């Protein structure tokens, strides 16, 4: 797997650079994932996110993904790490390989979704005269209500960045400029907001 191999090479380089140095604290992704699984350690998650998110994004972009898509997948990959930390088994794979696999699977899922979406658009054009079925209308209304209810659980700051980024279509950079806050703050708020929303809406996926 290209992504996993790239992570493995980088891991070897990091280990080589650390040889001969006596450091009190070394970056240990296995220990960080264990801390997340054990107690939901947010500091551990932040360290993992800061280290792996840009690497996942860069590798996906090398594979042909756009910058925005690569960033989205990187964020979702690390959120999956947060949710599935208890499933990580260092005896089966390194942290970098496990995270690379999550990223790869997410990229495949999105590609399949895009294919289905294109087909749906064709079907919608062919069926545009067909009336919407009552059960479809009810399901859509219920889903929308669930999403609105879940968003009320966000803080005001998180709600605003979600609204700008996903409802109004702002890029992360534009959100930062619009709200006059650092880009890192935008990403942090989005990360926490998405984690909350996915937890509330998991059964709708």
Buried (B, 14 or more C-beta within 10 A) or exposed (E): EEBBEBBBEEBEEEEEEEEEEEEEEEEEBEBBBBBBBEEEBEEBBBBBBEBBBEBBBBBBBEEEBEEEBBBBBBBBBBBBBBBBBEEBEEEEBBBBBBBBBBBBEBBEEBEEEEEEEEEEEEEEEEEEEEEEEEEEEEEEEEEEEBEEEBBEEBEEBBBBBBBBBEEEEBBBEBBBEBBEBEEEBBBBBBBBBBBBBBEBBEEEE
